[in-house]
Amino acid sequence: MAEIDLFHYSPVPSPLKNLDPRIKFSLLLLYTVLIYQVHTWGLVLLTAIATILFFSGKPSLKHLLFRGKGILILGILIYFATYGAEKNTITALLSVLRFVTTVLLGMCLISTTLPEEIEKAVYWFLKPLPFISASVIATRIRLTFMFIPDLMETAEKIKEARISRCIQRERNPFKKMTTLIIPLLSSVIERAEVTAFAMEARCYTDKKHYTLKHLTLKDYAAAAVGLGAAGLSILL
Amino acid sequence: MHFFNQKTMALLEVVHLSKSFPGGTEALKDVSFLVGEGEFLVISGKNGSGKSVLMRHLNGLYKPDEGKVLYRGTPIFKDILMVRQKIGMVFQNSSSQIVSQTVGKDVAFGPENLHINAVEQNKRTNKALEDVGLLDKIDHNTRTLSGGEKRRLAIAGILAMNPEIIILDEPFSNLDFPGVQQVLRQILFLHKKGHTIICITHELDKVLYHADRLILMDKGSIVCDNIPGKILIKAPQYGIRIPGNIEKEPPLLILERMSWLK
């Protein structure tokens, strides 16, 4: 049995859980833009909000440590890349903070929103746009949210299989990379094919009918608080 | 045991079906057979014999190069959405056919596509989950299910669409003993309820005892089609393992052993 990873919807209660996905999605987009626009204290405020929201979902410490490793490595890479370009420690640290805040916000959305709800929200946003098949894009986004964690799991299994066959001894980095990427891609393609067939077999068509709930007072209040915090982060 | 009387109208007719893939691989060669209402049919053959390709034709996922599939006398492509409701398909890899994060939402995926109202969707979801014994897990994350439960969830997803025929592709693959028993019990329950079952498997020892009829496939063609006791003797020559020595033991005695519920 698989455990619930950080990049999956979590059944643990969280203040974000009952909010309308459209509100969550809009605020996530707004905050993601702001993270890269606001000044230092604004960024600190957004990071604090993201951290509180993330921990309110009581994430598993085990998975936090496991996934944290990857995020830490990326953070270090970002630090050195920025430091190399800017030659300024504060700017490099802020870049890392921006990255971490973006990841935390993304995990807040994923862990508190079912992929079906994300699909509906995306559809709602795209529906007014002409020449775009909103339902097709929404379904693709839903499936992406569904399968990214599974792909990470598959990648882990392939890595273990490579290690068991002494990949460490291989000195050619290109060969090292291809022995991971090729089986992963092949697994992705195979999986996508079966999923597409299974969906078609269950009468999936792009003429899907979505029913969205009406926004409640709670949703409006959350949107107001979220917008207020966003405004404050700009002013700081 | 029920054996389809070919004089009565067939529920499903496969007529001279042929399919080739780019590169010239002939996956199906002039395959014809009938399936009667309430029948429990097992289709077997070694890897690459064309079983899974045949299965995908029965639900209209593949279009044949030649021949046709008829559901109640009508070509399936005339109203493919109706046919897909009536002919449910459970794929070999259950994980890949789960498209939702929670058990309940996944079962509701089919009814949602049929634009059925929310009340009816909930009713069908609950009933399907009750039938497969997963109602208590309706809000669980699909990733936390065991292999056997995932396969039962896949069956529930099909049941929510009220099918007449249920096609299962290698339903026992990658399952442990309790998992096989769970799935087998489920299949027998559905058959008892009146569903027509087409079970595609090379693991005859797990299920054949319960089947009304066995079709053996080899190199894209049907090589035998009869009641299991009559053609069991031919299974080993087409690469299918049976639990016994066909030269020393009577086929019916071997057939007696071919159920993991016994």
HADDOCK unambig.tbl for C-alpha pairs under 7 A between the chains (distance, minus, plus):
assign (segid A and resid 1 and name CA) (segid B and resid 144 and name CA) 5.26 0.50 0.50
assign (segid A and resid 1 and name CA) (segid B and resid 145 and name CA) 5.93 0.50 0.50
assign (segid A and resid 1 and name CA) (segid B and resid 146 and name CA) 5.30 0.50 0.50
assign (segid A and resid 2 and name CA) (segid B and resid 143 and name CA) 5.60 0.50 0.50
assign (segid A and resid 2 and name CA) (segid B and resid 144 and name CA) 5.08 0.50 0.50
assign (segid A and resid 3 and name CA) (segid B and resid 144 and name CA) 6.03 0.50 0.50
assign (segid A and resid 114 and name CA) (segid B and resid 101 and name CA) 6.44 0.50 0.50
assign (segid A and resid 115 and name CA) (segid B and resid 100 and name CA) 6.98 0.50 0.50
assign (segid A and resid 115 and name CA) (segid B and resid 101 and name CA) 6.81 0.50 0.50
assign (segid A and resid 116 and name CA) (segid B and resid 100 and name CA) 6.94 0.50 0.50
assign (segid A and resid 146 and name CA) (segid B and resid 101 and name CA) 6.97 0.50 0.50
assign (segid A and resid 191 and name CA) (segid B and resid 96 and name CA) 5.88 0.50 0.50
assign (segid A and resid 194 and name CA) (segid B and resid 96 and name CA) 6.16 0.50 0.50
assign (segid A and resid 194 and name CA) (segid B and resid 97 and name CA) 6.81 0.50 0.50
assign (segid A and resid 195 and name CA) (segid B and resid 96 and name CA) 5.30 0.50 0.50
assign (segid A and resid 195 and name CA) (segid B and resid 97 and name CA) 5.09 0.50 0.50
assign (segid A and resid 197 and name CA) (segid B and resid 61 and name CA) 6.77 0.50 0.50
assign (segid A and resid 198 and name CA) (segid B and resid 97 and name CA) 5.34 0.50 0.50
assign (segid A and resid 201 and name CA) (segid B and resid 59 and name CA) 6.80 0.50 0.50
assign (segid A and resid 201 and name CA) (segid B and resid 84 and name CA) 5.87 0.50 0.50
assign (segid A and resid 201 and name CA) (segid B and resid 89 and name CA) 6.65 0.50 0.50
assign (segid A and resid 202 and name CA) (segid B and resid 84 and name CA) 6.56 0.50 0.50
assign (segid A and resid 202 and name CA) (segid B and resid 110 and name CA) 5.01 0.50 0.50
assign (segid A and resid 203 and name CA) (segid B and resid 81 and name CA) 5.81 0.50 0.50
assign (segid A and resid 203 and name CA) (segid B and resid 84 and name CA) 6.30 0.50 0.50
assign (segid A and resid 203 and name CA) (segid B and resid 110 and name CA) 6.37 0.50 0.50
assign (segid A and resid 203 and name CA) (segid B and resid 113 and name CA) 5.93 0.50 0.50
assign (segid A and resid 203 and name CA) (segid B and resid 114 and name CA) 6.89 0.50 0.50
assign (segid A and resid 204 and name CA) (segid B and resid 113 and name CA) 5.48 0.50 0.50
assign (segid A and resid 208 and name CA) (segid B and resid 113 and name CA) 6.25 0.50 0.50
assign (segid A and resid 209 and name CA) (segid B and resid 115 and name CA) 6.42 0.50 0.50
